[in-house]
Amino acid sequence: MQPNDKTMEFMQIAMKHMPEAKQQLDEAGIELSMEMIQPFMNLFTKVMNEAYEMGKADALKENE
């Protein structure tokens, strides 16, 4: 899987959960805008890439 493919999948996952996140932020009185969310999406992508690589390494170890 290409890195861009993973990034797109991670973004799809994030967008699937965005309504819940927006509701929680609204309830906390925090306004959400695309400008505000970009740094968090970048962080989310880094976390998901690292988690993916950890899972991949674990799977390779199990198959040895």
PDB file of N, CA, C and O in Angstrom, chain B, residues numbered from 101:
ATOM      1  N   MET B 101       0.852  -1.187   0.000  1.00  0.00           N
ATOM      2  CA  MET B 101       0.000   0.000   0.000  1.00  0.00           C
ATOM      3  C   MET B 101       0.889   1.239   0.000  1.00  0.00           C
ATOM      4  O   MET B 101       1.835   1.324   0.783  1.00  0.00           O
ATOM      5  N   GLN B 102       0.600   2.170  -0.848  1.00  0.00           N
ATOM      6  CA  GLN B 102       1.367   3.400  -0.953  1.00  0.00           C
ATOM      7  C   GLN B 102       1.039   4.324   0.225  1.00  0.00           C
ATOM      8  O   GLN B 102      -0.078   4.286   0.741  1.00  0.00           O
ATOM      9  N   PRO B 103       2.006   5.162   0.662  1.00  0.00           N
ATOM     10  CA  PRO B 103       1.742   6.088   1.772  1.00  0.00           C
ATOM     11  C   PRO B 103       0.528   6.981   1.536  1.00  0.00           C
ATOM     12  O   PRO B 103      -0.240   7.233   2.464  1.00  0.00           O
ATOM     13  N   ASN B 104       0.341   7.466   0.299  1.00  0.00           N
ATOM     14  CA  ASN B 104      -0.805   8.329   0.011  1.00  0.00           C
ATOM     15  C   ASN B 104      -2.113   7.564   0.144  1.00  0.00           C
ATOM     16  O   ASN B 104      -3.125   8.128   0.561  1.00  0.00           O
ATOM     17  N   ASP B 105      -2.096   6.264  -0.214  1.00  0.00           N
ATOM     18  CA  ASP B 105      -3.297   5.446  -0.058  1.00  0.00           C
ATOM     19  C   ASP B 105      -3.682   5.347   1.414  1.00  0.00           C
ATOM     20  O   ASP B 105      -4.854   5.473   1.769  1.00  0.00           O
ATOM     21  N   LYS B 106      -2.680   5.120   2.269  1.00  0.00           N
ATOM     22  CA  LYS B 106      -2.945   5.036   3.707  1.00  0.00           C
ATOM     23  C   LYS B 106      -3.485   6.368   4.223  1.00  0.00           C
ATOM     24  O   LYS B 106      -4.441   6.405   4.997  1.00  0.00           O
ATOM     25  N   THR B 107      -2.866   7.449   3.787  1.00  0.00           N
ATOM     26  CA  THR B 107      -3.302   8.767   4.245  1.00  0.00           C
ATOM     27  C   THR B 107      -4.759   8.999   3.875  1.00  0.00           C
ATOM     28  O   THR B 107      -5.531   9.517   4.683  1.00  0.00           O
ATOM     29  N   MET B 108      -5.136   8.626   2.677  1.00  0.00           N
ATOM     30  CA  MET B 108      -6.530   8.801   2.255  1.00  0.00           C
ATOM     31  C   MET B 108      -7.464   7.937   3.106  1.00  0.00           C
ATOM     32  O   MET B 108      -8.542   8.387   3.495  1.00  0.00           O
ATOM     33  N   GLU B 109      -7.057   6.711   3.392  1.00  0.00           N
ATOM     34  CA  GLU B 109      -7.884   5.851   4.239  1.00  0.00           C
ATOM     35  C   GLU B 109      -8.019   6.434   5.637  1.00  0.00           C
ATOM     36  O   GLU B 109      -9.106   6.419   6.216  1.00  0.00           O
ATOM     37  N   PHE B 110      -6.913   6.952   6.187  1.00  0.00           N
ATOM     38  CA  PHE B 110      -6.958   7.551   7.514  1.00  0.00           C
ATOM     39  C   PHE B 110      -7.881   8.763   7.531  1.00  0.00           C
ATOM     40  O   PHE B 110      -8.626   8.965   8.490  1.00  0.00           O
ATOM     41  N   MET B 111      -7.835   9.563   6.480  1.00  0.00           N
ATOM     42  CA  MET B 111      -8.700  10.742   6.403  1.00  0.00           C
ATOM     43  C   MET B 111     -10.170  10.327   6.310  1.00  0.00           C
ATOM     44  O   MET B 111     -11.036  10.983   6.888  1.00  0.00           O
ATOM     45  N   GLN B 112     -10.451   9.254   5.593  1.00  0.00           N
ATOM     46  CA  GLN B 112     -11.824   8.760   5.513  1.00  0.00           C
ATOM     47  C   GLN B 112     -12.315   8.322   6.887  1.00  0.00           C
ATOM     48  O   GLN B 112     -13.463   8.572   7.255  1.00  0.00           O
ATOM     49  N   ILE B 113     -11.441   7.669   7.638  1.00  0.00           N
ATOM     50  CA  ILE B 113     -11.809   7.257   9.003  1.00  0.00           C
ATOM     51  C   ILE B 113     -12.082   8.495   9.857  1.00  0.00           C
ATOM     52  O   ILE B 113     -13.075   8.550  10.583  1.00  0.00           O
ATOM     53  N   ALA B 114     -11.199   9.479   9.763  1.00  0.00           N
ATOM     54  CA  ALA B 114     -11.370  10.702  10.549  1.00  0.00           C
ATOM     55  C   ALA B 114     -12.676  11.407  10.191  1.00  0.00           C
ATOM     56  O   ALA B 114     -13.401  11.867  11.073  1.00  0.00           O
ATOM     57  N   MET B 115     -12.973  11.490   8.894  1.00  0.00           N
ATOM     58  CA  MET B 115     -14.192  12.178   8.476  1.00  0.00           C
ATOM     59  C   MET B 115     -15.442  11.422   8.920  1.00  0.00           C
ATOM     60  O   MET B 115     -16.479  12.033   9.178  1.00  0.00           O
ATOM     61  N   LYS B 116     -15.346  10.103   9.010  1.00  0.00           N
ATOM     62  CA  LYS B 116     -16.475   9.305   9.474  1.00  0.00           C
ATOM     63  C   LYS B 116     -16.827   9.670  10.919  1.00  0.00           C
ATOM     64  O   LYS B 116     -17.997   9.660  11.302  1.00  0.00           O
ATOM     65  N   HIS B 117     -15.807   9.988  11.712  1.00  0.00           N
ATOM     66  CA  HIS B 117     -16.015  10.304  13.125  1.00  0.00           C
ATOM     67  C   HIS B 117     -16.121  11.807  13.394  1.00  0.00           C
ATOM     68  O   HIS B 117     -16.334  12.220  14.534  1.00  0.00           O
ATOM     69  N   MET B 118     -15.975  12.612  12.359  1.00  0.00           N
ATOM     70  CA  MET B 118     -16.011  14.062  12.524  1.00  0.00           C
ATOM     71  C   MET B 118     -17.310  14.585  13.129  1.00  0.00           C
ATOM     72  O   MET B 118     -17.250  15.477  13.975  1.00  0.00           O
ATOM     73  N   PRO B 119     -18.484  14.077  12.742  1.00  0.00           N
ATOM     74  CA  PRO B 119     -19.710  14.602  13.367  1.00  0.00           C
ATOM     75  C   PRO B 119     -19.720  14.441  14.888  1.00  0.00           C
ATOM     76  O   PRO B 119     -20.164  15.334  15.609  1.00  0.00           O
ATOM     77  N   GLU B 120     -19.231  13.305  15.367  1.00  0.00           N
ATOM     78  CA  GLU B 120     -19.176  13.089  16.818  1.00  0.00           C
ATOM     79  C   GLU B 120     -18.195  14.064  17.468  1.00  0.00           C
ATOM     80  O   GLU B 120     -18.486  14.634  18.520  1.00  0.00           O
ATOM     81  N   ALA B 121     -17.040  14.254  16.844  1.00  0.00           N
ATOM     82  CA  ALA B 121     -16.052  15.185  17.381  1.00  0.00           C
ATOM     83  C   ALA B 121     -16.603  16.607  17.380  1.00  0.00           C
ATOM     84  O   ALA B 121     -16.425  17.348  18.347  1.00  0.00           O
ATOM     85  N   LYS B 122     -17.272  16.987  16.291  1.00  0.00           N
ATOM     86  CA  LYS B 122     -17.845  18.340  16.210  1.00  0.00           C
ATOM     87  C   LYS B 122     -18.898  18.547  17.283  1.00  0.00           C
ATOM     88  O   LYS B 122     -18.952  19.611  17.900  1.00  0.00           O
ATOM     89  N   GLN B 123     -19.733  17.545  17.515  1.00  0.00           N
ATOM     90  CA  GLN B 123     -20.755  17.654  18.550  1.00  0.00           C
ATOM     91  C   GLN B 123     -20.119  17.852  19.930  1.00  0.00           C
ATOM     92  O   GLN B 123     -20.565  18.693  20.711  1.00  0.00           O
ATOM     93  N   GLN B 124     -19.090  17.083  20.220  1.00  0.00           N
ATOM     94  CA  GLN B 124     -18.424  17.217  21.514  1.00  0.00           C
ATOM     95  C   GLN B 124     -17.757  18.575  21.661  1.00  0.00           C
ATOM     96  O   GLN B 124     -17.795  19.174  22.736  1.00  0.00           O
ATOM     97  N   LEU B 125     -17.147  19.063  20.590  1.00  0.00           N
ATOM     98  CA  LEU B 125     -16.530  20.389  20.641  1.00  0.00           C
ATOM     99  C   LEU B 125     -17.591  21.475  20.797  1.00  0.00           C
ATOM    100  O   LEU B 125     -17.402  22.420  21.563  1.00  0.00           O
ATOM    101  N   ASP B 126     -18.708  21.345  20.076  1.00  0.00           N
ATOM    102  CA  ASP B 126     -19.800  22.311  20.199  1.00  0.00           C
ATOM    103  C   ASP B 126     -20.320  22.359  21.633  1.00  0.00           C
ATOM    104  O   ASP B 126     -20.559  23.435  22.181  1.00  0.00           O
ATOM    105  N   GLU B 127     -20.491  21.183  22.236  1.00  0.00           N
ATOM    106  CA  GLU B 127     -20.981  21.112  23.617  1.00  0.00           C
ATOM    107  C   GLU B 127     -19.993  21.746  24.594  1.00  0.00           C
ATOM    108  O   GLU B 127     -20.388  22.261  25.640  1.00  0.00           O
ATOM    109  N   ALA B 128     -18.702  21.704  24.245  1.00  0.00           N
ATOM    110  CA  ALA B 128     -17.677  22.308  25.086  1.00  0.00           C
ATOM    111  C   ALA B 128     -17.496  23.797  24.781  1.00  0.00           C
ATOM    112  O   ALA B 128     -16.690  24.474  25.418  1.00  0.00           O
ATOM    113  N   GLY B 129     -18.249  24.296  23.806  1.00  0.00           N
ATOM    114  CA  GLY B 129     -18.163  25.703  23.445  1.00  0.00           C
ATOM    115  C   GLY B 129     -16.957  26.032  22.583  1.00  0.00           C
ATOM    116  O   GLY B 129     -16.514  27.180  22.550  1.00  0.00           O
ATOM    117  N   ILE B 130     -16.420  25.037  21.885  1.00  0.00           N
ATOM    118  CA  ILE B 130     -15.261  25.240  21.017  1.00  0.00           C
ATOM    119  C   ILE B 130     -15.729  25.237  19.576  1.00  0.00           C
ATOM    120  O   ILE B 130     -16.338  24.276  19.107  1.00  0.00           O
ATOM    121  N   GLU B 131     -15.437  26.321  18.883  1.00  0.00           N
ATOM    122  CA  GLU B 131     -15.835  26.430  17.486  1.00  0.00           C
ATOM    123  C   GLU B 131     -14.822  25.708  16.605  1.00  0.00           C
ATOM    124  O   GLU B 131     -13.615  25.838  16.809  1.00  0.00           O
ATOM    125  N   LEU B 132     -15.305  24.951  15.630  1.00  0.00           N
ATOM    126  CA  LEU B 132     -14.444  24.164  14.758  1.00  0.00           C
ATOM    127  C   LEU B 132     -14.443  24.760  13.356  1.00  0.00           C
ATOM    128  O   LEU B 132     -15.502  24.995  12.774  1.00  0.00           O
ATOM    129  N   SER B 133     -13.252  25.003  12.816  1.00  0.00           N
ATOM    130  CA  SER B 133     -13.135  25.472  11.437  1.00  0.00           C
ATOM    131  C   SER B 133     -12.080  24.618  10.734  1.00  0.00           C
ATOM    132  O   SER B 133     -11.276  23.954  11.388  1.00  0.00           O
ATOM    133  N   MET B 134     -12.085  24.638   9.420  1.00  0.00           N
ATOM    134  CA  MET B 134     -11.123  23.856   8.662  1.00  0.00           C
ATOM    135  C   MET B 134      -9.692  24.343   8.928  1.00  0.00           C
ATOM    136  O   MET B 134      -8.758  23.541   8.928  1.00  0.00           O
ATOM    137  N   GLU B 135      -9.517  25.638   9.153  1.00  0.00           N
ATOM    138  CA  GLU B 135      -8.189  26.164   9.456  1.00  0.00           C
ATOM    139  C   GLU B 135      -7.692  25.630  10.789  1.00  0.00           C
ATOM    140  O   GLU B 135      -6.510  25.319  10.939  1.00  0.00           O
ATOM    141  N   MET B 136      -8.590  25.525  11.751  1.00  0.00           N
ATOM    142  CA  MET B 136      -8.215  25.027  13.073  1.00  0.00           C
ATOM    143  C   MET B 136      -7.938  23.531  13.061  1.00  0.00           C
ATOM    144  O   MET B 136      -7.090  23.048  13.811  1.00  0.00           O
ATOM    145  N   ILE B 137      -8.641  22.806  12.221  1.00  0.00           N
ATOM    146  CA  ILE B 137      -8.542  21.354  12.247  1.00  0.00           C
ATOM    147  C   ILE B 137      -7.309  20.820  11.521  1.00  0.00           C
ATOM    148  O   ILE B 137      -6.863  19.711  11.816  1.00  0.00           O
ATOM    149  N   GLN B 138      -6.753  21.575  10.585  1.00  0.00           N
ATOM    150  CA  GLN B 138      -5.637  21.074   9.771  1.00  0.00           C
ATOM    151  C   GLN B 138      -4.456  20.563  10.594  1.00  0.00           C
ATOM    152  O   GLN B 138      -3.970  19.467  10.317  1.00  0.00           O
ATOM    153  N   PRO B 139      -3.972  21.302  11.591  1.00  0.00           N
ATOM    154  CA  PRO B 139      -2.841  20.772  12.373  1.00  0.00           C
ATOM    155  C   PRO B 139      -3.189  19.460  13.081  1.00  0.00           C
ATOM    156  O   PRO B 139      -2.335  18.585  13.223  1.00  0.00           O
ATOM    157  N   PHE B 140      -4.427  19.326  13.519  1.00  0.00           N
ATOM    158  CA  PHE B 140      -4.844  18.098  14.195  1.00  0.00           C
ATOM    159  C   PHE B 140      -4.950  16.939  13.208  1.00  0.00           C
ATOM    160  O   PHE B 140      -4.657  15.796  13.560  1.00  0.00           O
ATOM    161  N   MET B 141      -5.363  17.224  11.985  1.00  0.00           N
ATOM    162  CA  MET B 141      -5.434  16.183  10.970  1.00  0.00           C
ATOM    163  C   MET B 141      -4.030  15.707  10.611  1.00  0.00           C
ATOM    164  O   MET B 141      -3.818  14.518  10.372  1.00  0.00           O
ATOM    165  N   ASN B 142      -3.078  16.622  10.574  1.00  0.00           N
ATOM    166  CA  ASN B 142      -1.690  16.233  10.313  1.00  0.00           C
ATOM    167  C   ASN B 142      -1.166  15.332  11.437  1.00  0.00           C
ATOM    168  O   ASN B 142      -0.500  14.330  11.179  1.00  0.00           O
ATOM    169  N   LEU B 143      -1.470  15.693  12.667  1.00  0.00           N
ATOM    170  CA  LEU B 143      -1.073  14.873  13.810  1.00  0.00           C
ATOM    171  C   LEU B 143      -1.755  13.512  13.761  1.00  0.00           C
ATOM    172  O   LEU B 143      -1.120  12.485  14.002  1.00  0.00           O
ATOM    173  N   PHE B 144      -3.043  13.504  13.451  1.00  0.00           N
ATOM    174  CA  PHE B 144      -3.795  12.255  13.323  1.00  0.00           C
ATOM    175  C   PHE B 144      -3.146  11.345  12.282  1.00  0.00           C
ATOM    176  O   PHE B 144      -3.015  10.142  12.507  1.00  0.00           O
ATOM    177  N   THR B 145      -2.744  11.907  11.153  1.00  0.00           N
ATOM    178  CA  THR B 145      -2.121  11.118  10.092  1.00  0.00           C
ATOM    179  C   THR B 145      -0.793  10.522  10.572  1.00  0.00           C
ATOM    180  O   THR B 145      -0.503   9.360  10.290  1.00  0.00           O
ATOM    181  N   LYS B 146       0.015  11.308  11.295  1.00  0.00           N
ATOM    182  CA  LYS B 146       1.273  10.789  11.828  1.00  0.00           C
ATOM    183  C   LYS B 146       1.024   9.634  12.793  1.00  0.00           C
ATOM    184  O   LYS B 146       1.705   8.610  12.735  1.00  0.00           O
ATOM    185  N   VAL B 147       0.046   9.804  13.678  1.00  0.00           N
ATOM    186  CA  VAL B 147      -0.277   8.756  14.651  1.00  0.00           C
ATOM    187  C   VAL B 147      -0.747   7.495  13.942  1.00  0.00           C
ATOM    188  O   VAL B 147      -0.314   6.392  14.275  1.00  0.00           O
ATOM    189  N   MET B 148      -1.626   7.655  12.974  1.00  0.00           N
ATOM    190  CA  MET B 148      -2.154   6.494  12.263  1.00  0.00           C
ATOM    191  C   MET B 148      -1.063   5.795  11.450  1.00  0.00           C
ATOM    192  O   MET B 148      -1.057   4.566  11.379  1.00  0.00           O
ATOM    193  N   ASN B 149      -0.145   6.535  10.839  1.00  0.00           N
ATOM    194  CA  ASN B 149       0.960   5.921  10.104  1.00  0.00           C
ATOM    195  C   ASN B 149       1.840   5.112  11.047  1.00  0.00           C
ATOM    196  O   ASN B 149       2.249   3.998  10.718  1.00  0.00           O
ATOM    197  N   GLU B 150       2.133   5.672  12.219  1.00  0.00           N
ATOM    198  CA  GLU B 150       2.956   4.954  13.188  1.00  0.00           C
ATOM    199  C   GLU B 150       2.239   3.699  13.684  1.00  0.00           C
ATOM    200  O   GLU B 150       2.859   2.643  13.812  1.00  0.00           O
ATOM    201  N   ALA B 151       0.952   3.805  13.962  1.00  0.00           N
ATOM    202  CA  ALA B 151       0.179   2.645  14.407  1.00  0.00           C
ATOM    203  C   ALA B 151       0.133   1.577  13.322  1.00  0.00           C
ATOM    204  O   ALA B 151       0.232   0.386  13.616  1.00  0.00           O
ATOM    205  N   TYR B 152      -0.016   1.994  12.082  1.00  0.00           N
ATOM    206  CA  TYR B 152      -0.041   1.057  10.961  1.00  0.00           C
ATOM    207  C   TYR B 152       1.288   0.312  10.873  1.00  0.00           C
ATOM    208  O   TYR B 152       1.310  -0.910  10.728  1.00  0.00           O
ATOM    209  N   GLU B 153       2.387   1.044  10.960  1.00  0.00           N
ATOM    210  CA  GLU B 153       3.710   0.424  10.868  1.00  0.00           C
ATOM    211  C   GLU B 153       3.947  -0.538  12.032  1.00  0.00           C
ATOM    212  O   GLU B 153       4.554  -1.592  11.843  1.00  0.00           O
ATOM    213  N   MET B 154       3.478  -0.193  13.227  1.00  0.00           N
ATOM    214  CA  MET B 154       3.607  -1.094  14.370  1.00  0.00           C
ATOM    215  C   MET B 154       2.821  -2.377  14.133  1.00  0.00           C
ATOM    216  O   MET B 154       3.321  -3.472  14.391  1.00  0.00           O
ATOM    217  N   GLY B 155       1.608  -2.246  13.649  1.00  0.00           N
ATOM    218  CA  GLY B 155       0.780  -3.411  13.358  1.00  0.00           C
ATOM    219  C   GLY B 155       1.394  -4.270  12.270  1.00  0.00           C
ATOM    220  O   GLY B 155       1.366  -5.498  12.353  1.00  0.00           O
ATOM    221  N   LYS B 156       1.942  -3.639  11.262  1.00  0.00           N
ATOM    222  CA  LYS B 156       2.587  -4.360  10.161  1.00  0.00           C
ATOM    223  C   LYS B 156       3.794  -5.137  10.681  1.00  0.00           C
ATOM    224  O   LYS B 156       3.985  -6.300  10.324  1.00  0.00           O
ATOM    225  N   ALA B 157       4.607  -4.501  11.521  1.00  0.00           N
ATOM    226  CA  ALA B 157       5.791  -5.164  12.089  1.00  0.00           C
ATOM    227  C   ALA B 157       5.362  -6.350  12.957  1.00  0.00           C
ATOM    228  O   ALA B 157       5.977  -7.414  12.896  1.00  0.00           O
ATOM    229  N   ASP B 158       4.322  -6.174  13.756  1.00  0.00           N
ATOM    230  CA  ASP B 158       3.810  -7.265  14.585  1.00  0.00           C
ATOM    231  C   ASP B 158       3.345  -8.434  13.737  1.00  0.00           C
ATOM    232  O   ASP B 158       3.625  -9.588  14.062  1.00  0.00           O
ATOM    233  N   ALA B 159       2.637  -8.146  12.650  1.00  0.00           N
ATOM    234  CA  ALA B 159       2.141  -9.193  11.769  1.00  0.00           C
ATOM    235  C   ALA B 159       3.297  -9.941  11.114  1.00  0.00           C
ATOM    236  O   ALA B 159       3.246 -11.163  10.968  1.00  0.00           O
ATOM    237  N   LEU B 160       4.334  -9.213  10.722  1.00  0.00           N
ATOM    238  CA  LEU B 160       5.504  -9.864  10.102  1.00  0.00           C
ATOM    239  C   LEU B 160       6.216 -10.770  11.101  1.00  0.00           C
ATOM    240  O   LEU B 160       6.686 -11.847  10.735  1.00  0.00           O
ATOM    241  N   LYS B 161       6.301 -10.337  12.376  1.00  0.00           N
ATOM    242  CA  LYS B 161       6.929 -11.149  13.416  1.00  0.00           C
ATOM    243  C   LYS B 161       6.157 -12.448  13.631  1.00  0.00           C
ATOM    244  O   LYS B 161       6.746 -13.514  13.809  1.00  0.00           O
ATOM    245  N   GLU B 162       4.835 -12.340  13.612  1.00  0.00           N
ATOM    246  CA  GLU B 162       3.994 -13.518  13.830  1.00  0.00           C
ATOM    247  C   GLU B 162       4.115 -14.510  12.696  1.00  0.00           C
ATOM    248  O   GLU B 162       3.940 -15.711  12.902  1.00  0.00           O
ATOM    249  N   ASN B 163       4.414 -14.025  11.493  1.00  0.00           N
ATOM    250  CA  ASN B 163       4.522 -14.908  10.322  1.00  0.00           C
ATOM    251  C   ASN B 163       5.907 -15.499  10.136  1.00  0.00           C
ATOM    252  O   ASN B 163       6.122 -16.269   9.200  1.00  0.00           O
ATOM    253  N   GLU B 164       6.853 -15.159  11.003  1.00  0.00           N
ATOM    254  CA  GLU B 164       8.213 -15.697  10.869  1.00  0.00           C
ATOM    255  C   GLU B 164       8.289 -17.124  11.338  1.00  0.00           C
ATOM    256  O   GLU B 164       9.359 -17.732  11.296  1.00  0.00           O
TER     257      GLU B 164
END
